C-alpha cells in the first residue's frame, strides 16, 4: 500500500458503521461508568479504573480479556 493511501482519512458512507464510530461509542460508555459490548467478542466490557479510582482509564472484557484504553 502506498503512503498516499495511508495518509487519506477512511471513506465514510452514510448509514454505515465505522470502526472509529464503534470505538468512540464504547469509550463514551466506559467514561460514563457504564459497561459496553466488547468490540472483539460482543461480551461485557466494564470500565477499568486507574490509581485514583475516580475516572475510568479504559475497559476490560470479562469474556475474552480484550482491553480498550
PDB file of N, CA, C and O in Angstrom:
ATOM      1  N   UNK A   1       0.854  -1.168   0.000  1.00  0.00           N
ATOM      2  CA  UNK A   1       0.000   0.000   0.000  1.00  0.00           C
ATOM      3  C   UNK A   1       0.896   1.226   0.000  1.00  0.00           C
ATOM      4  O   UNK A   1       1.901   1.259   0.710  1.00  0.00           O
ATOM      5  N   UNK A   2       0.553   2.207  -0.768  1.00  0.00           N
ATOM      6  CA  UNK A   2       1.386   3.406  -0.848  1.00  0.00           C
ATOM      7  C   UNK A   2       1.125   4.327   0.336  1.00  0.00           C
ATOM      8  O   UNK A   2       0.079   4.250   0.981  1.00  0.00           O
ATOM      9  N   UNK A   3       2.081   5.192   0.610  1.00  0.00           N
ATOM     10  CA  UNK A   3       1.947   6.158   1.698  1.00  0.00           C
ATOM     11  C   UNK A   3       0.788   7.108   1.446  1.00  0.00           C
ATOM     12  O   UNK A   3       0.134   7.547   2.391  1.00  0.00           O
ATOM     13  N   UNK A   4       0.527   7.429   0.196  1.00  0.00           N
ATOM     14  CA  UNK A   4      -0.569   8.337  -0.131  1.00  0.00           C
ATOM     15  C   UNK A   4      -1.904   7.763   0.304  1.00  0.00           C
ATOM     16  O   UNK A   4      -2.775   8.502   0.760  1.00  0.00           O
ATOM     17  N   UNK A   5      -2.075   6.472   0.172  1.00  0.00           N
ATOM     18  CA  UNK A   5      -3.324   5.827   0.590  1.00  0.00           C
ATOM     19  C   UNK A   5      -3.449   5.876   2.103  1.00  0.00           C
ATOM     20  O   UNK A   5      -4.544   6.108   2.616  1.00  0.00           O
ATOM     21  N   UNK A   6      -2.363   5.665   2.830  1.00  0.00           N
ATOM     22  CA  UNK A   6      -2.398   5.666   4.283  1.00  0.00           C
ATOM     23  C   UNK A   6      -2.660   7.045   4.858  1.00  0.00           C
ATOM     24  O   UNK A   6      -3.184   7.153   5.967  1.00  0.00           O
ATOM     25  N   UNK A   7      -2.311   8.105   4.135  1.00  0.00           N
ATOM     26  CA  UNK A   7      -2.491   9.460   4.629  1.00  0.00           C
ATOM     27  C   UNK A   7      -3.919   9.969   4.492  1.00  0.00           C
ATOM     28  O   UNK A   7      -4.283  10.962   5.122  1.00  0.00           O
ATOM     29  N   UNK A   8      -4.719   9.314   3.691  1.00  0.00           N
ATOM     30  CA  UNK A   8      -6.094   9.751   3.497  1.00  0.00           C
ATOM     31  C   UNK A   8      -6.979   9.244   4.635  1.00  0.00           C
ATOM     32  O   UNK A   8      -6.779   8.129   5.117  1.00  0.00           O
ATOM     33  N   UNK A   9      -7.963  10.054   5.074  1.00  0.00           N
ATOM     34  CA  UNK A   9      -8.890   9.552   6.082  1.00  0.00           C
ATOM     35  C   UNK A   9      -9.748   8.441   5.491  1.00  0.00           C
ATOM     36  O   UNK A   9      -9.967   8.409   4.280  1.00  0.00           O
ATOM     37  N   UNK A  10     -10.236   7.534   6.326  1.00  0.00           N
ATOM     38  CA  UNK A  10     -11.047   6.441   5.801  1.00  0.00           C
ATOM     39  C   UNK A  10     -12.334   6.955   5.168  1.00  0.00           C
ATOM     40  O   UNK A  10     -12.921   7.932   5.634  1.00  0.00           O
ATOM     41  N   UNK A  11     -12.759   6.297   4.118  1.00  0.00           N
ATOM     42  CA  UNK A  11     -14.013   6.674   3.451  1.00  0.00           C
ATOM     43  C   UNK A  11     -15.178   6.363   4.385  1.00  0.00           C
ATOM     44  O   UNK A  11     -15.175   5.357   5.093  1.00  0.00           O
ATOM     45  N   UNK A  12     -16.169   7.245   4.372  1.00  0.00           N
ATOM     46  CA  UNK A  12     -17.347   7.035   5.214  1.00  0.00           C
ATOM     47  C   UNK A  12     -18.578   7.083   4.335  1.00  0.00           C
ATOM     48  O   UNK A  12     -18.700   7.918   3.438  1.00  0.00           O
ATOM     49  N   UNK A  13     -19.464   6.187   4.610  1.00  0.00           N
ATOM     50  CA  UNK A  13     -20.715   6.162   3.866  1.00  0.00           C
ATOM     51  C   UNK A  13     -21.854   6.359   4.840  1.00  0.00           C
ATOM     52  O   UNK A  13     -21.846   5.799   5.937  1.00  0.00           O
ATOM     53  N   UNK A  14     -22.828   7.148   4.448  1.00  0.00           N
ATOM     54  CA  UNK A  14     -23.971   7.428   5.307  1.00  0.00           C
ATOM     55  C   UNK A  14     -24.665   6.127   5.713  1.00  0.00           C
ATOM     56  O   UNK A  14     -24.909   5.254   4.880  1.00  0.00           O
ATOM     57  N   UNK A  15     -24.972   6.015   6.977  1.00  0.00           N
ATOM     58  CA  UNK A  15     -25.701   4.860   7.469  1.00  0.00           C
ATOM     59  C   UNK A  15     -24.860   3.635   7.749  1.00  0.00           C
ATOM     60  O   UNK A  15     -25.388   2.630   8.227  1.00  0.00           O
ATOM     61  N   UNK A  16     -23.567   3.682   7.470  1.00  0.00           N
ATOM     62  CA  UNK A  16     -22.712   2.522   7.716  1.00  0.00           C
ATOM     63  C   UNK A  16     -21.867   2.761   8.955  1.00  0.00           C
ATOM     64  O   UNK A  16     -21.323   3.848   9.152  1.00  0.00           O
ATOM     65  N   UNK A  17     -21.766   1.749   9.776  1.00  0.00           N
ATOM     66  CA  UNK A  17     -20.943   1.831  10.973  1.00  0.00           C
ATOM     67  C   UNK A  17     -19.469   1.796  10.585  1.00  0.00           C
ATOM     68  O   UNK A  17     -19.080   1.098   9.649  1.00  0.00           O
ATOM     69  N   UNK A  18     -18.668   2.544  11.302  1.00  0.00           N
ATOM     70  CA  UNK A  18     -17.224   2.534  11.085  1.00  0.00           C
ATOM     71  C   UNK A  18     -16.548   2.051  12.359  1.00  0.00           C
ATOM     72  O   UNK A  18     -17.135   2.128  13.438  1.00  0.00           O
ATOM     73  N   UNK A  19     -15.337   1.561  12.248  1.00  0.00           N
ATOM     74  CA  UNK A  19     -14.574   1.138  13.416  1.00  0.00           C
ATOM     75  C   UNK A  19     -14.368   2.328  14.350  1.00  0.00           C
ATOM     76  O   UNK A  19     -14.498   2.198  15.567  1.00  0.00           O
ATOM     77  N   UNK A  20     -14.050   3.479  13.781  1.00  0.00           N
ATOM     78  CA  UNK A  20     -13.861   4.683  14.600  1.00  0.00           C
ATOM     79  C   UNK A  20     -15.124   4.992  15.408  1.00  0.00           C
ATOM     80  O   UNK A  20     -15.036   5.303  16.596  1.00  0.00           O
ATOM     81  N   UNK A  21     -16.272   4.911  14.785  1.00  0.00           N
ATOM     82  CA  UNK A  21     -17.535   5.173  15.475  1.00  0.00           C
ATOM     83  C   UNK A  21     -17.788   4.182  16.596  1.00  0.00           C
ATOM     84  O   UNK A  21     -18.253   4.566  17.669  1.00  0.00           O
ATOM     85  N   UNK A  22     -17.489   2.912  16.362  1.00  0.00           N
ATOM     86  CA  UNK A  22     -17.682   1.879  17.388  1.00  0.00           C
ATOM     87  C   UNK A  22     -16.776   2.129  18.584  1.00  0.00           C
ATOM     88  O   UNK A  22     -17.201   1.984  19.730  1.00  0.00           O
ATOM     89  N   UNK A  23     -15.527   2.506  18.321  1.00  0.00           N
ATOM     90  CA  UNK A  23     -14.586   2.777  19.406  1.00  0.00           C
ATOM     91  C   UNK A  23     -15.024   4.004  20.195  1.00  0.00           C
ATOM     92  O   UNK A  23     -14.971   4.000  21.425  1.00  0.00           O
ATOM     93  N   UNK A  24     -15.454   5.049  19.503  1.00  0.00           N
ATOM     94  CA  UNK A  24     -15.915   6.261  20.182  1.00  0.00           C
ATOM     95  C   UNK A  24     -17.109   5.958  21.066  1.00  0.00           C
ATOM     96  O   UNK A  24     -17.150   6.403  22.213  1.00  0.00           O
ATOM     97  N   UNK A  25     -18.088   5.207  20.558  1.00  0.00           N
ATOM     98  CA  UNK A  25     -19.273   4.873  21.364  1.00  0.00           C
ATOM     99  C   UNK A  25     -18.894   4.042  22.583  1.00  0.00           C
ATOM    100  O   UNK A  25     -19.416   4.274  23.674  1.00  0.00           O
ATOM    101  N   UNK A  26     -17.995   3.077  22.412  1.00  0.00           N
ATOM    102  CA  UNK A  26     -17.554   2.259  23.546  1.00  0.00           C
ATOM    103  C   UNK A  26     -16.840   3.127  24.573  1.00  0.00           C
ATOM    104  O   UNK A  26     -17.106   3.022  25.771  1.00  0.00           O
ATOM    105  N   UNK A  27     -15.942   3.978  24.113  1.00  0.00           N
ATOM    106  CA  UNK A  27     -15.192   4.846  25.034  1.00  0.00           C
ATOM    107  C   UNK A  27     -16.137   5.784  25.783  1.00  0.00           C
ATOM    108  O   UNK A  27     -15.970   5.997  26.984  1.00  0.00           O
ATOM    109  N   UNK A  28     -17.123   6.345  25.089  1.00  0.00           N
ATOM    110  CA  UNK A  28     -18.086   7.235  25.748  1.00  0.00           C
ATOM    111  C   UNK A  28     -18.850   6.495  26.840  1.00  0.00           C
ATOM    112  O   UNK A  28     -19.075   7.049  27.917  1.00  0.00           O
ATOM    113  N   UNK A  29     -19.248   5.261  26.582  1.00  0.00           N
ATOM    114  CA  UNK A  29     -19.942   4.475  27.601  1.00  0.00           C
ATOM    115  C   UNK A  29     -19.051   4.182  28.792  1.00  0.00           C
ATOM    116  O   UNK A  29     -19.479   4.311  29.939  1.00  0.00           O
ATOM    117  N   UNK A  30     -17.812   3.787  28.526  1.00  0.00           N
ATOM    118  CA  UNK A  30     -16.884   3.474  29.611  1.00  0.00           C
ATOM    119  C   UNK A  30     -16.586   4.704  30.464  1.00  0.00           C
ATOM    120  O   UNK A  30     -16.553   4.611  31.691  1.00  0.00           O
ATOM    121  N   UNK A  31     -16.368   5.856  29.826  1.00  0.00           N
ATOM    122  CA  UNK A  31     -16.055   7.063  30.606  1.00  0.00           C
ATOM    123  C   UNK A  31     -17.266   7.578  31.369  1.00  0.00           C
ATOM    124  O   UNK A  31     -17.123   8.397  32.277  1.00  0.00           O
ATOM    125  N   UNK A  32     -18.465   7.106  31.009  1.00  0.00           N
ATOM    126  CA  UNK A  32     -19.680   7.440  31.754  1.00  0.00           C
ATOM    127  C   UNK A  32     -19.962   6.387  32.825  1.00  0.00           C
ATOM    128  O   UNK A  32     -21.050   6.353  33.400  1.00  0.00           O
ATOM    129  N   UNK A  33     -18.972   5.527  33.090  1.00  0.00           N
ATOM    130  CA  UNK A  33     -19.050   4.486  34.127  1.00  0.00           C
ATOM    131  C   UNK A  33     -20.082   3.404  33.798  1.00  0.00           C
ATOM    132  O   UNK A  33     -20.694   2.840  34.705  1.00  0.00           O
ATOM    133  N   UNK A  34     -20.277   3.113  32.519  1.00  0.00           N
ATOM    134  CA  UNK A  34     -21.216   2.076  32.080  1.00  0.00           C
ATOM    135  C   UNK A  34     -20.455   0.934  31.418  1.00  0.00           C
ATOM    136  O   UNK A  34     -19.391   1.140  30.834  1.00  0.00           O
ATOM    137  N   UNK A  35     -21.006  -0.262  31.512  1.00  0.00           N
ATOM    138  CA  UNK A  35     -20.473  -1.380  30.760  1.00  0.00           C
ATOM    139  C   UNK A  35     -20.915  -1.254  29.308  1.00  0.00           C
ATOM    140  O   UNK A  35     -21.963  -0.677  29.018  1.00  0.00           O
ATOM    141  N   UNK A  36     -20.115  -1.794  28.406  1.00  0.00           N
ATOM    142  CA  UNK A  36     -20.425  -1.747  26.973  1.00  0.00           C
ATOM    143  C   UNK A  36     -20.165  -3.117  26.362  1.00  0.00           C
ATOM    144  O   UNK A  36     -19.576  -3.985  27.006  1.00  0.00           O
ATOM    145  N   UNK A  37     -20.598  -3.311  25.138  1.00  0.00           N
ATOM    146  CA  UNK A  37     -20.310  -4.554  24.414  1.00  0.00           C
ATOM    147  C   UNK A  37     -18.868  -4.540  23.939  1.00  0.00           C
ATOM    148  O   UNK A  37     -18.388  -3.532  23.420  1.00  0.00           O
ATOM    149  N   UNK A  38     -18.182  -5.658  24.116  1.00  0.00           N
ATOM    150  CA  UNK A  38     -16.802  -5.795  23.667  1.00  0.00           C
ATOM    151  C   UNK A  38     -16.755  -5.708  22.147  1.00  0.00           C
ATOM    152  O   UNK A  38     -17.581  -6.305  21.456  1.00  0.00           O
ATOM    153  N   UNK A  39     -15.789  -4.963  21.636  1.00  0.00           N
ATOM    154  CA  UNK A  39     -15.637  -4.801  20.196  1.00  0.00           C
ATOM    155  C   UNK A  39     -15.076  -6.053  19.529  1.00  0.00           C
ATOM    156  O   UNK A  39     -15.169  -6.200  18.311  1.00  0.00           O
ATOM    157  N   UNK A  40     -14.493  -6.961  20.322  1.00  0.00           N
ATOM    158  CA  UNK A  40     -13.896  -8.166  19.767  1.00  0.00           C
ATOM    159  C   UNK A  40     -14.881  -9.328  19.784  1.00  0.00           C
ATOM    160  O   UNK A  40     -15.103  -9.966  18.755  1.00  0.00           O
ATOM    161  N   UNK A  41     -15.481  -9.610  20.958  1.00  0.00           N
ATOM    162  CA  UNK A  41     -16.311 -10.808  21.083  1.00  0.00           C
ATOM    163  C   UNK A  41     -17.783 -10.533  21.366  1.00  0.00           C
ATOM    164  O   UNK A  41     -18.600 -11.452  21.316  1.00  0.00           O
ATOM    165  N   UNK A  42     -18.137  -9.277  21.663  1.00  0.00           N
ATOM    166  CA  UNK A  42     -19.523  -8.941  21.972  1.00  0.00           C
ATOM    167  C   UNK A  42     -19.885  -9.177  23.424  1.00  0.00           C
ATOM    168  O   UNK A  42     -21.030  -8.952  23.816  1.00  0.00           O
ATOM    169  N   UNK A  43     -18.932  -9.625  24.234  1.00  0.00           N
ATOM    170  CA  UNK A  43     -19.173  -9.858  25.656  1.00  0.00           C
ATOM    171  C   UNK A  43     -19.284  -8.558  26.427  1.00  0.00           C
ATOM    172  O   UNK A  43     -19.424  -7.486  25.839  1.00  0.00           O
ATOM    173  N   UNK A  44     -19.220  -8.660  27.751  1.00  0.00           N
ATOM    174  CA  UNK A  44     -19.372  -7.487  28.616  1.00  0.00           C
ATOM    175  C   UNK A  44     -18.014  -6.852  28.908  1.00  0.00           C
ATOM    176  O   UNK A  44     -17.127  -7.498  29.466  1.00  0.00           O
ATOM    177  N   UNK A  45     -17.860  -5.588  28.529  1.00  0.00           N
ATOM    178  CA  UNK A  45     -16.655  -4.831  28.839  1.00  0.00           C
ATOM    179  C   UNK A  45     -17.015  -3.815  29.913  1.00  0.00           C
ATOM    180  O   UNK A  45     -17.908  -2.987  29.732  1.00  0.00           O
ATOM    181  N   UNK A  46     -16.304  -3.894  31.038  1.00  0.00           N
ATOM    182  CA  UNK A  46     -16.545  -2.995  32.161  1.00  0.00           C
ATOM    183  C   UNK A  46     -15.462  -1.936  32.231  1.00  0.00           C
ATOM    184  O   UNK A  46     -14.337  -2.162  31.787  1.00  0.00           O
ATOM    185  N   UNK A  47     -15.803  -0.766  32.793  1.00  0.00           N
ATOM    186  CA  UNK A  47     -14.788   0.274  32.955  1.00  0.00           C
ATOM    187  C   UNK A  47     -13.637  -0.232  33.834  1.00  0.00           C
ATOM    188  O   UNK A  47     -13.846  -1.010  34.765  1.00  0.00           O
ATOM    189  N   UNK A  48     -12.440   0.220  33.524  1.00  0.00           N
ATOM    190  CA  UNK A  48     -11.237  -0.099  34.302  1.00  0.00           C
ATOM    191  C   UNK A  48     -10.721   1.219  34.848  1.00  0.00           C
ATOM    192  O   UNK A  48     -10.573   2.192  34.108  1.00  0.00           O
ATOM    193  N   UNK A  49     -10.444   1.248  36.160  1.00  0.00           N
ATOM    194  CA  UNK A  49     -10.071   2.491  36.824  1.00  0.00           C
ATOM    195  C   UNK A  49      -8.581   2.534  37.129  1.00  0.00           C
ATOM    196  O   UNK A  49      -7.946   1.506  37.362  1.00  0.00           O
ATOM    197  N   UNK A  50      -8.034   3.762  37.121  1.00  0.00           N
ATOM    198  CA  UNK A  50      -6.626   3.971  37.439  1.00  0.00           C
ATOM    199  C   UNK A  50      -6.421   4.063  38.937  1.00  0.00           C
ATOM    200  O   UNK A  50      -7.316   3.733  39.715  1.00  0.00           O
ATOM    201  N   UNK A  51      -5.256   4.507  39.337  1.00  0.00           N
ATOM    202  CA  UNK A  51      -4.889   4.584  40.746  1.00  0.00           C
ATOM    203  C   UNK A  51      -5.816   5.495  41.544  1.00  0.00           C
ATOM    204  O   UNK A  51      -6.093   5.223  42.712  1.00  0.00           O
ATOM    205  N   UNK A  52      -6.294   6.564  40.931  1.00  0.00           N
ATOM    206  CA  UNK A  52      -7.166   7.493  41.658  1.00  0.00           C
ATOM    207  C   UNK A  52      -8.548   6.892  41.885  1.00  0.00           C
ATOM    208  O   UNK A  52      -9.235   7.253  42.839  1.00  0.00           O
ATOM    209  N   UNK A  53      -8.953   5.981  41.015  1.00  0.00           N
ATOM    210  CA  UNK A  53     -10.257   5.335  41.147  1.00  0.00           C
ATOM    211  C   UNK A  53     -11.432   6.236  40.821  1.00  0.00           C
ATOM    212  O   UNK A  53     -12.581   5.834  41.000  1.00  0.00           O
ATOM    213  N   UNK A  54     -11.171   7.439  40.348  1.00  0.00           N
ATOM    214  CA  UNK A  54     -12.238   8.401  40.090  1.00  0.00           C
ATOM    215  C   UNK A  54     -12.793   8.265  38.677  1.00  0.00           C
ATOM    216  O   UNK A  54     -14.002   8.132  38.490  1.00  0.00           O
ATOM    217  N   UNK A  55     -11.920   8.298  37.696  1.00  0.00           N
ATOM    218  CA  UNK A  55     -12.342   8.261  36.301  1.00  0.00           C
ATOM    219  C   UNK A  55     -11.819   7.005  35.624  1.00  0.00           C
ATOM    220  O   UNK A  55     -10.680   6.604  35.864  1.00  0.00           O
ATOM    221  N   UNK A  56     -12.631   6.381  34.785  1.00  0.00           N
ATOM    222  CA  UNK A  56     -12.154   5.212  34.048  1.00  0.00           C
ATOM    223  C   UNK A  56     -10.990   5.582  33.125  1.00  0.00           C
ATOM    224  O   UNK A  56     -10.965   6.656  32.524  1.00  0.00           O
ATOM    225  N   UNK A  57     -10.037   4.668  33.034  1.00  0.00           N
ATOM    226  CA  UNK A  57      -8.899   4.857  32.125  1.00  0.00           C
ATOM    227  C   UNK A  57      -8.993   3.918  30.933  1.00  0.00           C
ATOM    228  O   UNK A  57      -8.108   3.910  30.077  1.00  0.00           O
ATOM    229  N   UNK A  58     -10.052   3.133  30.871  1.00  0.00           N
ATOM    230  CA  UNK A  58     -10.248   2.184  29.791  1.00  0.00           C
ATOM    231  C   UNK A  58     -11.288   1.168  30.185  1.00  0.00           C
ATOM    232  O   UNK A  58     -12.119   1.417  31.058  1.00  0.00           O
ATOM    233  N   UNK A  59     -11.239   0.015  29.535  1.00  0.00           N
ATOM    234  CA  UNK A  59     -12.174  -1.055  29.835  1.00  0.00           C
ATOM    235  C   UNK A  59     -11.544  -2.404  29.581  1.00  0.00           C
ATOM    236  O   UNK A  59     -10.576  -2.519  28.830  1.00  0.00           O
ATOM    237  N   UNK A  60     -12.106  -3.443  30.221  1.00  0.00           N
ATOM    238  CA  UNK A  60     -11.624  -4.810  30.034  1.00  0.00           C
ATOM    239  C   UNK A  60     -12.837  -5.722  29.876  1.00  0.00           C
ATOM    240  O   UNK A  60     -13.811  -5.626  30.623  1.00  0.00           O
ATOM    241  N   UNK A  61     -12.752  -6.610  28.882  1.00  0.00           N
ATOM    242  CA  UNK A  61     -13.824  -7.565  28.625  1.00  0.00           C
ATOM    243  C   UNK A  61     -13.706  -8.734  29.598  1.00  0.00           C
ATOM    244  O   UNK A  61     -12.641  -9.335  29.743  1.00  0.00           O
ATOM    245  N   UNK A  62     -14.814  -9.045  30.259  1.00  0.00           N
ATOM    246  CA  UNK A  62     -14.841 -10.165  31.210  1.00  0.00           C
ATOM    247  C   UNK A  62     -14.813 -11.504  30.485  1.00  0.00           C
ATOM    248  O   UNK A  62     -14.462 -12.516  31.091  1.00  0.00           O
ATOM    249  N   UNK A  63     -15.173 -11.538  29.207  1.00  0.00           N
ATOM    250  CA  UNK A  63     -15.246 -12.800  28.477  1.00  0.00           C
ATOM    251  C   UNK A  63     -13.942 -13.162  27.764  1.00  0.00           C
ATOM    252  O   UNK A  63     -13.461 -14.288  27.889  1.00  0.00           O
ATOM    253  N   UNK A  64     -13.369 -12.215  27.017  1.00  0.00           N
ATOM    254  CA  UNK A  64     -12.175 -12.551  26.230  1.00  0.00           C
ATOM    255  C   UNK A  64     -10.899 -11.863  26.719  1.00  0.00           C
ATOM    256  O   UNK A  64      -9.808 -12.183  26.248  1.00  0.00           O
ATOM    257  N   UNK A  65     -11.027 -10.915  27.666  1.00  0.00           N
ATOM    258  CA  UNK A  65      -9.860 -10.239  28.207  1.00  0.00           C
ATOM    259  C   UNK A  65      -9.339  -9.068  27.393  1.00  0.00           C
ATOM    260  O   UNK A  65      -8.327  -8.469  27.756  1.00  0.00           O
ATOM    261  N   UNK A  66     -10.011  -8.732  26.298  1.00  0.00           N
ATOM    262  CA  UNK A  66      -9.586  -7.577  25.489  1.00  0.00           C
ATOM    263  C   UNK A  66      -9.683  -6.304  26.318  1.00  0.00           C
ATOM    264  O   UNK A  66     -10.522  -6.189  27.211  1.00  0.00           O
ATOM    265  N   UNK A  67      -8.806  -5.347  26.006  1.00  0.00           N
ATOM    266  CA  UNK A  67      -8.834  -4.069  26.712  1.00  0.00           C
ATOM    267  C   UNK A  67      -8.986  -2.925  25.723  1.00  0.00           C
ATOM    268  O   UNK A  67      -8.625  -3.039  24.551  1.00  0.00           O
ATOM    269  N   UNK A  68      -9.520  -1.840  26.212  1.00  0.00           N
ATOM    270  CA  UNK A  68      -9.654  -0.619  25.445  1.00  0.00           C
ATOM    271  C   UNK A  68      -9.148   0.501  26.348  1.00  0.00           C
ATOM    272  O   UNK A  68      -9.554   0.606  27.505  1.00  0.00           O
ATOM    273  N   UNK A  69      -8.281   1.315  25.825  1.00  0.00           N
ATOM    274  CA  UNK A  69      -7.812   2.448  26.629  1.00  0.00           C
ATOM    275  C   UNK A  69      -6.346   2.602  26.653  1.00  0.00           C
ATOM    276  O   UNK A  69      -5.833   3.518  27.295  1.00  0.00           O
TER     277      UNK A  69
END
